């Protein structure tokens, strides 16, 4: 879980932070569960902030990190549901499927078309265009932190990553293909016939596709971020301005109330007012639950590699981190369902600048290039 370092120069603000956190959580609506207190986070993480399960597998605050000294991860240690443990073979198959244009109706679009490793596994645009030329109305979420997500998509309509992986294939605005057609096309490729038998002991199936794509996304991780390095005692990992921004993140700016845990998200949904001043706003989570309190609520996103995933918000309406901070500073956009945690922050210009600098400390090198070198991605034809 995300935890603020307990180094002495930054210990005093926690009394105020704990009070603010408890006050904020006490007025949450039904769609946002009560969270543990900040003191509990501190206690848990102070006991063993670094956990090493093998020589190559390292966790910091519960997040499996990319160990550049031993780049091939222990796949069995990556968080995954019991019915789909991560294995190297699944990751290899999932990697290949991620770049496979046969998943789309026009055989030109792949998962990587919108979730590009060159753009933080997003696409650098407000939304995305599908095979028919239509554009969606939502921003492409990054794949970073996938090992820790619960419901997927901005509105949480997919209950698992395995379920989510197959939805864009069938969405008429995205890849616009039918799963039986995908199975037929993949079946014409020797690699997939062989690899599905190796991984699942079966023919090509939609279930296997979902499991492999989910495994690849879960295996995608980052090296220790500057913040995590600082939290482990490297006081030089953050500069002075970033340390000031860290105090704001955990204190006056109240970012920590929503952005916490291994993926820097509470996994809940919130209405912060984005788009709610439009004539026909996107109602987000409400379209899934039909609960009134969910009107205008969207999944709280990860902050991992946040500097690489612009533009921001569910509609991609904010182009820079400075715009994001300005939105929160003014107290969001007023509407009937505005989250009670949202209110004017009254940050000074220097405080906004420091907070933005600290947000850069959540970015680091990912392990995409390492996964790309796994041998089973480009498996030659088996010897018969």
WOPE-V902691 format. One record per pair of residues at least 12 apart in sequence whose C-alpha atoms are under 10 Angstrom apart, sorted by the first residue. I is the first residue (numbers start at 1). J is the second residue. D is the distance in Angstrom with one decimal. If there is no record, write none. Layout:
BEGIN
I;J;D  I;J;D
END
This chain:
BEGIN
1;41;7.1  1;42;9.2  1;44;8.6  1;45;7.2  1;49;9.0  1;60;8.2  1;61;4.6  1;62;5.5  1;63;7.5  1;260;6.4  1;261;3.7  1;262;4.8  1;263;8.1  1;264;8.0  1;265;9.7  1;266;9.9  2;41;7.8  2;42;9.0  2;45;8.3  2;49;9.8  2;60;8.8  2;61;6.0  2;62;8.3  2;63;9.0  2;227;9.8  2;228;8.8  2;231;9.6  2;256;8.5  2;259;8.2  2;260;4.9  2;261;4.6  2;262;6.0  2;263;8.2  2;264;6.6  2;265;9.2  3;38;8.4  3;39;9.7  3;41;6.4  3;42;6.1  3;43;9.5  3;44;9.2  3;45;6.7  3;46;8.7  3;49;9.0  3;61;7.3  3;227;9.9  3;228;9.0  3;231;7.9  3;250;9.2  3;256;9.1  3;260;7.7  3;261;8.0  3;262;9.6  4;38;9.5  4;41;9.0  4;42;7.4  4;45;9.3  4;46;9.8  4;227;9.0  4;228;9.3  4;230;9.5  4;231;6.8  4;246;8.2  4;247;8.9  4;249;9.5  4;250;7.4  4;256;9.4  5;42;8.5  5;45;9.4  5;46;8.7  5;49;10.0  5;227;9.1  5;228;8.9  5;230;7.5  5;231;4.7  5;232;7.6  5;233;8.1  5;246;9.7  6;42;8.1  6;46;8.0  6;231;7.9  6;232;9.7  6;233;9.4  7;230;9.6  7;231;8.4  7;232;9.8  7;233;8.0  7;235;9.2  10;243;8.7  10;244;9.4  10;246;9.3  10;247;7.4  11;247;9.7  12;247;10.0  13;247;7.4  13;248;9.5  13;250;8.3  13;251;6.8  13;252;9.4  14;38;8.4  14;39;8.5  14;42;9.8  14;247;9.3  14;250;8.1  14;251;7.7  15;38;9.7  15;39;9.3  15;251;9.7  16;250;9.7  16;251;7.3  16;252;9.0  17;38;7.8  17;39;9.6  17;247;9.6  17;248;9.9  17;249;9.9  17;250;6.6  17;251;5.2  17;252;8.0  17;254;8.0  17;256;9.2  17;257;9.6  18;37;7.1  18;38;5.8  18;39;7.0  18;250;9.5  18;251;8.9  19;37;9.4  19;38;9.2  20;38;9.9  20;250;9.8  20;251;7.9  20;252;8.8  20;254;7.9  20;257;9.0  20;341;9.8  21;35;9.2  21;36;9.5  21;37;7.2  21;38;7.1  21;250;9.4  21;251;9.0  21;254;7.8  21;256;8.4  21;257;6.3  21;258;10.0  21;341;9.4  22;34;9.5  22;35;8.8  22;36;9.0  22;37;6.8  22;38;8.3  22;257;9.4  23;341;9.1  24;254;9.2  24;257;7.8  24;339;10.0  24;340;7.3  24;341;5.7  24;342;9.3  25;37;9.1  25;257;8.0  25;340;9.0  25;341;8.0  26;340;9.8  26;341;10.0  27;339;9.4  27;340;6.8  27;341;8.2  28;270;9.9  28;339;7.8  28;340;6.8  28;341;7.9  29;270;9.7  29;293;7.2  29;294;9.2  29;337;9.8  29;339;8.3  29;340;8.5  30;291;9.6  30;293;7.6  30;294;9.1  31;268;7.6  31;269;7.2  31;270;8.5  31;285;9.7  31;289;9.8  31;291;8.7  31;293;7.2  31;294;7.0  31;297;9.4  32;266;9.3  32;267;9.3  32;268;6.0  32;269;6.8  32;270;7.9  32;293;9.9  32;294;9.7  32;339;9.8  33;266;9.7  33;268;7.9  35;257;8.8  35;258;9.8  35;266;8.7  37;257;9.9  38;250;9.8  38;256;9.3  38;257;9.1  41;61;9.6  41;260;9.6  41;261;9.2  44;61;9.0  45;60;9.0  45;61;6.3  45;62;8.8  46;61;9.3  48;60;8.8  48;61;8.3  48;62;9.9  49;61;5.4  49;62;8.0  49;228;9.7  49;231;8.5  49;232;7.4  50;62;8.2  50;63;9.5  50;64;10.0  50;232;7.9  51;63;9.6  51;64;9.3  52;64;9.4  53;74;8.8  53;77;7.8  54;73;9.4  54;74;7.6  54;77;9.1  55;67;9.6  55;69;9.8  55;70;7.8  55;73;9.6  55;74;9.1  56;68;9.1  56;69;7.9  56;70;5.2  56;71;7.2  56;72;7.3  56;73;6.1  56;74;6.7  57;70;8.2  57;71;9.0  57;72;8.7  57;73;5.9  57;74;5.8  57;75;8.8  57;76;9.8  57;77;7.5  57;78;9.1  58;70;10.0  58;73;8.9  58;74;9.3  58;77;9.5  58;223;9.9  58;224;9.6  59;77;9.7  59;78;9.8  59;224;9.2  59;262;9.4  60;224;7.8  60;225;10.0  60;228;7.2  60;229;9.2  60;231;9.3  60;232;8.6  60;262;8.1  61;228;8.4  61;231;9.5  61;232;9.9  61;261;7.6  61;262;6.3  61;263;9.9  62;79;9.8  62;148;9.7  62;261;7.7  62;262;5.5  62;263;9.1  63;78;9.2  63;79;9.2  63;145;8.7  63;147;9.0  63;148;8.5  63;221;8.7  63;222;9.2  63;224;9.3  63;261;8.3  63;262;4.8  63;263;7.3  63;264;9.9  64;77;8.3  64;78;6.9  64;79;8.5  64;145;9.7  64;147;9.1  64;219;9.2  64;220;9.7  64;221;7.1  64;222;8.1  64;223;8.8  64;224;9.1  64;262;8.3  65;78;9.9  65;219;10.0  65;220;9.4  65;221;6.0  65;222;5.4  65;223;5.1  65;224;5.9  65;225;9.0  65;366;8.9  65;367;9.1  66;219;9.7  66;220;8.7  66;221;5.9  66;222;5.0  66;223;4.1  66;224;7.0  66;225;10.0  66;364;9.4  66;365;8.2  66;366;6.8  66;367;6.1  66;368;9.9  66;370;9.6  67;221;9.7  67;222;8.5  67;223;6.1  67;224;8.0  67;366;9.9  67;367;8.8  68;222;9.7  68;223;7.1  68;224;9.5  68;365;9.3  68;366;9.6  68;367;8.4  68;370;9.5  71;223;9.7  71;367;7.5  71;369;9.8  71;370;6.7  71;371;9.0  72;88;9.5  72;367;8.8  72;370;7.0  72;371;7.9  72;373;9.7  72;374;8.7  73;88;9.1  73;219;8.2  73;221;9.8  73;367;9.4  73;370;9.5  73;371;9.4  74;86;9.3  74;87;8.7  74;88;8.7  74;219;9.6  75;87;5.4  75;88;6.3  75;89;9.7  75;90;9.8  75;91;8.7  75;215;9.3  75;218;9.4  75;219;7.2  76;88;8.6  77;219;9.9  78;147;7.2  78;148;9.6  78;215;9.1  78;218;7.1  78;219;6.8  78;220;9.8  78;221;9.8  79;146;9.5  79;147;5.7  79;148;7.1  79;215;9.8  79;218;7.5  79;219;9.0  80;146;9.8  80;147;6.6  80;148;8.4  80;161;9.7  80;214;9.1  80;215;8.0  80;218;7.6  80;219;9.8  81;147;9.6  81;160;9.2  81;161;9.8  81;162;9.9  83;211;9.2  84;162;8.8  84;208;9.7  84;210;9.9  84;211;6.4  84;212;8.8  84;214;8.8  84;215;7.9  85;211;9.0  85;215;7.8  86;211;8.9  86;212;8.6  86;214;8.8  86;215;5.5  86;216;8.2  86;218;7.8  86;219;7.6  87;199;8.9  87;212;9.2  87;215;7.6  87;216;9.3  87;219;9.2  88;199;9.4  88;212;10.0  88;215;8.8  88;216;9.0  88;219;9.1  88;371;9.3  88;374;8.1  88;375;9.6  88;376;8.4  88;377;10.0  89;195;8.2  89;196;9.5  89;198;8.0  89;199;6.1  89;200;9.6  89;212;8.6  89;215;9.5  89;216;9.8  89;374;9.0  89;375;9.4  89;376;6.8  89;377;8.6  90;195;9.0  90;196;9.0  90;198;9.4  90;199;6.3  90;200;8.8  90;208;9.0  90;209;9.4  90;211;7.6  90;212;4.9  90;213;8.0  90;214;8.9  90;215;6.2  90;216;7.2  90;219;10.0  90;376;9.4  90;377;9.8  91;199;9.9  91;211;9.3  91;212;6.1  91;213;7.5  91;214;8.4  91;215;5.4  91;216;4.5  91;217;8.2  91;218;8.7  91;219;7.1  91;220;9.5  91;371;8.0  91;372;9.9  91;374;8.7  91;376;8.9  91;377;8.5  92;195;9.0  92;199;9.7  92;212;8.0  92;213;9.4  92;215;9.0  92;216;7.4  92;371;7.7  92;372;8.3  92;373;9.3  92;374;6.6  92;375;7.8  92;376;5.5  92;377;4.8  92;378;8.5  92;379;9.4  93;191;9.4  93;192;8.0  93;195;6.9  93;196;7.9  93;198;10.0  93;199;8.2  93;208;9.6  93;209;8.4  93;211;9.6  93;212;5.9  93;213;7.6  93;215;9.0  93;216;8.0  93;376;7.5  93;377;6.4  93;378;9.4  93;379;9.9  94;208;9.4  94;209;7.4  94;210;8.5  94;211;7.9  94;212;4.3  94;213;4.2  94;214;7.2  94;215;6.6  94;216;5.1  94;217;8.1  94;219;10.0  94;377;8.7  95;112;9.8  95;212;8.0  95;213;7.0  95;214;9.8  95;215;8.8  95;216;5.8  95;217;8.5  95;219;9.9  95;368;9.6  95;371;7.8  95;372;7.6  95;374;9.4  95;376;9.7  95;377;6.9  96;191;9.7  96;192;9.2  96;212;9.3  96;213;8.9  96;216;9.3  96;372;9.2  96;376;9.2  96;377;5.9  96;378;8.1  97;110;8.1  97;111;8.1  97;112;9.5  97;186;9.5  97;192;9.1  97;209;7.7  97;210;9.8  97;212;8.0  97;213;6.8  97;216;9.3  97;377;9.5  98;110;6.4  98;111;5.2  98;112;6.0  98;113;9.2  98;115;9.1  98;165;9.7  98;209;10.0  98;212;9.3  98;213;6.7  98;214;9.9  98;216;8.2  98;217;9.2  99;111;6.2  99;112;5.6  99;113;8.0  99;115;9.9  99;116;9.7  100;112;8.4  100;113;9.8  100;186;9.2  101;113;8.9  101;175;9.3  101;182;10.0  102;169;10.0  102;175;9.8  102;177;9.3  102;181;9.1  102;182;6.6  102;183;9.4  102;184;9.8  102;185;6.5  102;186;7.0  103;166;9.5  103;168;9.5  103;169;6.3  103;170;9.1  103;175;7.2  103;176;9.0  103;177;7.0  103;178;8.8  103;179;8.3  103;181;8.6  103;182;5.6  103;183;8.8  103;185;8.3  103;186;8.3  104;130;9.4  104;131;7.5  104;168;9.2  104;169;6.3  104;170;8.4  104;171;9.9  104;174;8.3  104;175;4.6  104;176;6.3  104;177;5.3  104;178;8.5  104;179;9.7  104;181;9.3  104;182;7.7  105;131;7.2  105;132;9.1  105;169;8.5  105;170;9.2  105;172;9.4  105;174;9.5  105;175;6.1  105;176;5.6  105;177;4.6  105;178;7.9  105;181;8.5  105;182;8.5  106;131;6.6  106;132;8.7  106;175;8.1  106;176;8.5  106;177;8.4  107;131;9.0  107;175;9.0  107;177;9.4  107;182;9.8  107;185;9.5  108;131;7.9  108;175;9.2  109;130;8.0  109;131;6.9  109;169;9.6  109;174;8.9  109;175;6.7  109;176;10.0  110;168;9.8  110;169;8.8  110;174;9.9  110;175;7.8  111;165;9.1  111;168;8.3  111;169;8.6  111;174;9.8  111;175;8.8  111;213;9.5  113;128;9.2  113;129;9.6  113;130;9.5  114;127;9.0  114;128;6.6  114;129;8.4  114;130;9.1  114;139;10.0  114;140;6.9  114;141;9.3  114;142;9.6  114;174;9.6  115;128;9.8  115;140;7.2  115;141;8.0  115;142;6.8  115;143;7.4  116;142;9.0  116;143;9.5  117;142;9.5  117;143;9.4  117;308;9.7  117;366;9.3  117;368;7.6  117;369;9.6  118;308;8.6  118;309;9.8  119;142;8.9  119;307;9.8  119;308;6.0  119;309;6.2  119;310;8.3  120;141;9.4  120;142;6.4  120;143;8.0  120;144;7.9  120;304;9.4  120;305;6.9  120;306;8.1  120;307;8.4  120;308;4.9  120;309;5.2  120;310;8.6  120;366;9.3  121;140;8.5  121;141;7.8  121;142;5.0  121;143;5.7  121;144;7.3  121;305;9.7  121;308;8.6  121;309;7.4  122;139;8.4  122;140;5.4  122;141;6.0  122;142;5.0  122;143;7.6  122;144;9.6  122;308;8.5  122;309;6.1  122;310;8.3  122;311;9.4  123;139;8.7  123;140;6.7  123;141;8.8  123;142;8.8  123;308;9.9  123;309;7.8  123;310;8.6  123;311;9.1  124;139;9.0  124;140;8.4  124;308;8.4  124;309;6.5  124;310;5.8  124;311;6.3  124;312;9.5  124;316;9.2  124;319;9.6  125;138;10.0  125;139;7.3  125;140;8.0  125;309;9.3  125;310;7.6  125;311;6.4  125;312;9.3  125;315;9.9  125;316;7.2  125;317;9.7  125;319;9.2  126;138;7.1  126;139;5.2  126;140;7.7  126;310;8.4  126;311;6.1  126;312;7.9  126;313;8.9  126;314;8.7  126;315;6.3  126;316;4.1  126;317;6.6  126;318;8.6  126;319;8.5  127;139;4.4  127;140;6.0  127;141;9.6  127;311;9.2  127;314;9.0  127;315;7.0  127;316;6.7  127;317;9.6  128;140;6.9  128;173;9.3  128;174;8.1  129;173;7.7  129;174;7.0  129;175;9.5  130;168;9.6  130;171;9.1  130;172;8.0  130;173;5.4  130;174;4.1  130;175;6.0  130;176;7.9  131;172;8.4  131;173;7.3  131;174;6.1  131;175;5.7  131;176;6.9  131;177;9.5  132;172;8.0  132;173;6.9  132;174;7.8  132;175;8.3  132;176;7.8  133;173;8.0  133;174;8.9  134;172;8.9  134;173;5.8  134;174;7.9  135;173;6.8  135;174;8.1  136;173;6.6  136;174;7.8  136;315;9.4  137;282;8.5  137;314;8.5  137;315;6.4  137;316;8.9  138;153;9.7  138;154;8.1  138;282;9.1  138;284;9.9  138;313;8.6  138;314;5.4  138;315;4.6  138;316;6.9  138;317;9.6  139;154;8.7  139;310;9.4  139;311;7.8  139;312;7.5  139;313;7.1  139;314;5.2  139;315;5.1  139;316;5.1  139;317;8.7  140;153;9.0  140;154;9.1  140;309;9.0  140;310;9.8  140;311;9.3  140;312;9.4  140;313;9.6  140;314;8.1  140;315;8.8  140;316;8.3  141;153;7.5  141;154;7.7  141;301;7.9  141;302;9.1  141;309;8.2  141;310;10.0  141;312;9.1  141;313;9.2  141;314;8.1  141;316;9.8  142;301;8.7  142;302;8.2  142;303;9.7  142;304;9.0  142;305;9.0  142;306;9.1  142;308;9.4  142;309;6.9  142;310;9.9  143;216;9.8  143;217;6.3  143;218;8.4  143;220;7.8  143;221;9.3  143;302;9.3  143;304;9.6  144;217;7.6  144;218;8.2  144;219;9.5  144;220;6.6  144;221;6.6  144;222;8.1  144;263;7.9  144;302;7.6  144;303;8.9  144;304;6.4  144;305;7.6  144;306;9.6  144;309;10.0  144;366;8.9  145;217;8.3  145;218;7.3  145;219;9.3  145;220;7.7  145;221;7.0  145;222;8.9  145;262;7.7  145;263;5.0  145;264;8.4  145;265;9.2  145;301;9.5  145;302;6.8  145;303;8.9  145;304;7.0  145;305;9.7  146;161;7.7  146;214;8.2  146;215;9.3  146;216;9.4  146;217;5.9  146;218;5.2  146;219;8.4  146;220;7.8  146;221;8.7  146;263;8.1  146;302;9.3  147;161;8.7  147;214;8.6  147;215;8.5  147;216;9.6  147;217;7.2  147;218;4.2  147;219;7.3  147;220;8.2  147;221;8.7  147;262;9.3  147;263;8.5  148;161;9.8  148;218;8.0  148;261;8.8  148;262;7.1  148;263;6.4  148;264;9.7  148;265;9.2  148;267;8.7  148;302;9.9  149;161;7.7  149;218;9.4  149;262;9.8  149;263;8.0  149;265;8.7  149;266;9.4  149;267;6.7  149;301;9.7  149;302;9.2  150;267;6.7  150;268;9.1  151;163;9.7  151;164;8.7  151;267;7.8  151;268;8.9  151;299;8.6  152;164;6.3  152;165;9.4  152;267;9.5  152;299;8.3  153;284;9.9  153;285;9.8  153;298;8.9  153;299;7.4  153;301;9.8  153;314;9.7  154;269;8.6  154;284;7.1  154;285;7.7  154;297;8.8  154;298;5.4  154;299;4.9  154;300;8.0  154;301;8.2  154;313;9.4  154;314;6.6  154;315;9.7  155;269;8.0  155;283;8.9  155;284;5.1  155;285;4.4  155;286;7.9  155;287;7.8  155;288;7.0  155;289;9.3  155;294;9.6  155;296;9.5  155;297;7.6  155;298;5.5  155;299;6.1  155;300;9.8  155;314;9.3  156;267;9.6  156;268;9.1  156;269;8.5  156;284;8.7  156;285;6.7  156;287;9.9  156;288;7.6  156;289;9.5  156;298;8.0  156;299;6.8  157;284;9.6  157;285;7.9  157;287;8.8  157;288;6.1  157;289;8.8  158;288;9.7  160;210;9.8  160;214;8.9  161;210;7.8  161;211;8.3  161;213;8.5  161;214;5.6  161;215;8.8  161;217;8.6  161;218;8.9  162;206;9.8  162;207;7.9  162;208;9.1  162;209;8.4  162;210;4.6  162;211;5.4  162;212;8.2  162;213;7.3  162;214;5.3  162;215;8.5  163;206;9.9  163;207;8.7  163;210;6.5  163;211;8.7  163;214;8.7  164;210;7.9  164;213;9.5  164;214;8.4  165;206;9.9  165;207;9.9  165;209;8.1  165;210;5.4  165;211;8.3  165;212;9.1  165;213;6.3  165;214;6.5  165;217;9.5  166;179;8.4  166;206;7.6  166;207;8.8  166;209;7.7  166;210;6.0  166;211;9.7  166;213;8.7  166;214;9.7  167;179;9.9  167;210;9.5  169;182;8.8  170;182;9.9  179;205;8.9  179;206;6.8  180;205;9.0  180;206;8.5  182;204;9.6  182;205;9.5  182;206;8.7  183;203;9.3  183;204;6.3  183;205;6.7  183;206;7.4  183;209;9.3  184;204;8.8  186;204;7.7  186;205;9.9  187;203;8.5  187;204;6.9  187;205;9.9  190;379;9.9  190;380;9.2  190;381;7.1  190;382;9.3  191;376;9.8  191;377;9.1  191;378;8.3  191;379;6.9  191;380;7.6  191;381;6.9  191;382;9.0  192;204;7.3  192;379;9.8  194;379;9.1  194;380;9.8  194;381;8.0  194;382;7.7  195;376;8.4  195;377;9.3  195;379;8.3  195;382;9.9  196;208;7.5  196;209;8.8  196;212;9.5  199;212;9.0  200;212;9.8  216;368;9.9  216;371;8.7  219;367;8.5  219;368;9.1  219;371;8.3  220;366;7.1  220;367;6.3  220;368;6.5  220;370;9.7  220;371;8.0  221;304;9.3  221;364;9.4  221;365;8.6  221;366;5.6  221;367;5.9  221;368;8.0  222;304;8.2  222;305;8.4  222;362;9.7  222;363;8.0  222;364;5.9  222;365;5.6  222;366;4.1  222;367;6.2  222;368;9.0  223;363;8.7  223;364;5.7  223;365;5.6  223;366;6.1  223;367;7.6  224;361;9.9  224;362;8.8  224;363;8.6  224;364;6.7  224;365;8.3  224;366;9.5  225;237;8.8  225;304;8.7  225;305;8.8  225;360;9.1  225;361;6.1  225;362;5.4  225;363;5.6  225;364;5.1  225;365;8.3  226;238;6.4  226;239;9.8  226;242;9.9  226;358;9.3  226;360;8.4  226;361;4.9  226;362;6.6  226;363;7.4  226;364;7.5  227;242;9.1  227;243;9.3  227;246;8.8  227;358;8.1  227;359;9.0  227;360;8.9  227;361;5.2  227;362;6.2  227;363;8.7  227;364;9.9  228;361;8.3  228;362;8.0  229;361;9.5  230;243;9.5  230;361;9.5  237;361;8.6  238;357;9.4  238;358;8.0  238;360;9.9  238;361;7.4  239;357;9.0  239;358;9.0  239;361;9.8  240;354;8.9  240;357;9.8  240;358;9.8  241;350;9.2  241;351;9.0  241;353;8.2  241;354;5.2  241;355;8.2  241;356;9.4  241;357;6.8  241;358;7.5  242;353;9.2  242;354;5.8  242;355;7.0  242;356;8.1  242;357;5.3  242;358;4.3  242;359;8.1  242;360;8.4  242;361;7.6  243;354;8.0  243;355;8.9  243;357;8.9  243;358;7.0  243;361;9.9  244;350;9.7  244;351;7.8  244;353;9.7  244;354;6.0  244;355;7.4  244;357;9.1  244;358;7.9  245;350;9.5  245;351;6.9  245;352;8.0  245;353;7.9  245;354;4.4  245;355;4.0  245;356;7.1  245;357;6.6  245;358;5.1  245;359;8.0  245;361;10.0  246;354;8.1  246;355;6.8  246;356;9.7  246;357;9.0  246;358;5.9  246;359;8.4  246;361;9.4  247;351;9.9  247;354;9.4  247;355;8.6  247;358;9.3  248;347;9.2  248;351;7.5  248;352;9.0  248;354;8.2  248;355;6.5  248;358;9.1  249;354;9.7  249;355;6.7  249;356;9.7  249;358;8.1  249;359;8.7  252;345;7.0  252;346;8.9  252;347;8.2  252;351;9.7  253;325;9.1  253;328;8.4  253;329;7.9  253;343;9.9  253;344;9.3  253;345;6.1  253;346;8.8  253;347;7.7  253;351;9.3  253;352;9.3  253;355;8.4  254;328;9.8  254;341;8.5  254;342;9.1  254;345;8.6  255;328;9.4  255;341;9.9  255;355;9.8  257;341;8.3  258;270;9.0  258;300;7.1  258;301;9.2  258;302;9.8  258;341;9.2  259;300;7.6  259;301;8.0  259;302;7.2  259;303;7.3  260;302;8.8  260;303;9.1  261;302;9.5  262;302;9.2  262;304;9.3  263;301;8.7  263;302;5.5  263;303;7.1  263;304;6.5  264;300;9.1  264;301;7.8  264;302;5.1  264;303;5.5  264;304;6.8  264;362;8.9  265;299;8.9  265;300;6.0  265;301;5.9  265;302;5.1  265;303;7.2  265;304;9.3  266;299;9.1  266;300;6.9  266;301;8.5  266;302;8.7  267;299;6.8  267;300;6.2  267;301;7.8  267;302;8.7  268;297;9.3  268;298;8.2  268;299;5.9  268;300;6.0  268;301;9.1  269;284;9.3  269;285;7.4  269;294;7.9  269;296;9.3  269;297;5.5  269;298;4.9  269;299;4.4  269;300;5.6  269;301;9.2  269;339;9.5  270;284;9.7  270;285;8.9  270;293;9.6  270;294;7.8  270;295;9.2  270;296;7.7  270;297;4.5  270;298;5.5  270;299;6.6  270;300;6.7  270;337;9.1  270;338;8.0  270;339;6.1  270;340;9.4  270;341;9.2  270;342;9.5  271;283;9.4  271;284;9.0  271;285;9.4  271;293;9.1  271;294;7.6  271;295;7.4  271;296;5.2  271;297;4.0  271;298;6.4  271;299;9.1  271;300;9.4  271;332;9.0  271;333;9.3  271;334;9.8  271;335;8.8  271;336;9.6  271;337;6.5  271;338;5.2  271;339;5.3  271;340;9.1  271;341;9.7  271;342;8.7  272;296;8.0  272;297;7.4  272;298;8.6  272;300;9.9  272;313;9.8  272;327;8.9  272;328;8.1  272;331;8.2  272;332;5.4  272;333;6.7  272;334;8.3  272;335;8.9  272;337;8.6  272;338;5.7  272;339;6.1  272;340;9.2  272;341;8.9  272;342;6.6  272;343;9.5  273;296;7.2  273;297;8.4  273;327;9.2  273;328;9.8  273;331;8.9  273;332;5.4  273;333;4.2  273;334;6.1  273;335;6.5  273;336;9.3  273;337;8.2  273;338;6.1  273;339;8.3  273;342;9.1  274;296;7.9  274;297;9.2  274;298;9.5  274;313;7.5  274;314;8.1  274;315;8.0  274;316;9.8  274;317;8.2  274;318;9.4  274;327;8.9  274;332;7.3  274;333;6.5  274;334;9.4  274;335;9.7  274;338;9.7  275;296;8.1  275;313;9.7  275;314;9.1  275;315;7.8  275;317;8.6  275;333;8.2  276;295;9.4  276;296;6.8  276;297;10.0  276;333;7.1  276;334;8.0  276;335;6.7  276;336;9.4  276;337;9.4  276;338;9.3  277;333;7.2  277;334;8.1  277;335;7.7  281;295;9.5  281;296;7.6  282;295;8.6  282;296;6.5  282;297;9.1  282;298;9.6  282;314;9.4  282;315;8.9  283;295;5.0  283;296;4.2  283;297;6.8  283;298;8.4  284;296;5.3  284;297;5.5  284;298;5.6  284;299;8.7  284;314;8.9  285;297;5.4  285;298;5.8  285;299;7.9  286;298;9.0  292;337;8.4  293;336;9.2  293;337;6.4  293;338;9.3  293;339;9.4  294;337;7.7  294;338;9.9  294;339;9.9  295;335;9.9  295;336;8.9  295;337;6.6  295;338;9.1  296;335;9.1  296;336;9.5  296;337;7.2  296;338;8.2  296;339;9.8  297;314;9.8  297;337;8.3  297;338;8.6  297;339;8.5  298;313;9.0  298;314;7.1  299;313;9.7  299;314;8.4  300;313;9.2  300;314;9.4  301;313;8.4  301;314;9.0  302;362;9.9  303;359;7.9  303;360;9.5  303;361;9.9  303;362;6.6  303;363;8.3  304;359;9.2  304;360;9.4  304;361;9.2  304;362;5.5  304;363;5.9  304;364;8.2  305;359;9.0  305;360;7.8  305;361;8.6  305;362;5.8  305;363;3.9  305;364;6.4  305;365;8.5  305;366;8.9  306;321;8.6  306;359;7.3  306;360;7.2  306;361;9.2  306;362;6.8  306;363;6.5  306;364;9.8  307;320;8.8  307;321;7.8  307;356;9.7  307;359;7.7  307;360;6.1  307;361;9.1  307;362;8.2  307;363;6.7  307;364;9.7  308;360;9.5  308;363;8.0  308;364;9.9  311;323;9.9  311;324;9.6  312;324;7.4  320;356;9.8  321;352;9.8  321;353;9.8  321;355;9.5  321;356;6.5  321;357;9.5  321;359;8.3  321;360;9.5  322;352;7.5  322;353;7.8  322;355;9.1  322;356;6.6  322;357;9.9  324;356;9.3  325;345;9.7  325;347;9.2  325;352;6.8  325;353;9.2  325;355;8.1  325;356;7.5  326;344;9.9  326;345;9.5  326;346;9.8  326;347;8.9  326;349;10.0  326;352;7.9  327;344;9.3  327;345;9.9  328;342;7.2  328;343;7.4  328;344;7.0  328;345;7.1  328;346;9.5  328;347;9.7  329;342;9.0  329;343;7.5  329;344;5.3  329;345;4.7  329;346;6.0  329;347;6.4  329;348;9.5  329;352;8.6  330;342;9.1  330;343;7.1  330;344;4.8  330;345;6.7  330;346;7.4  330;347;9.1  331;343;3.9  331;344;4.0  331;345;6.8  331;346;9.0  332;344;7.8
END
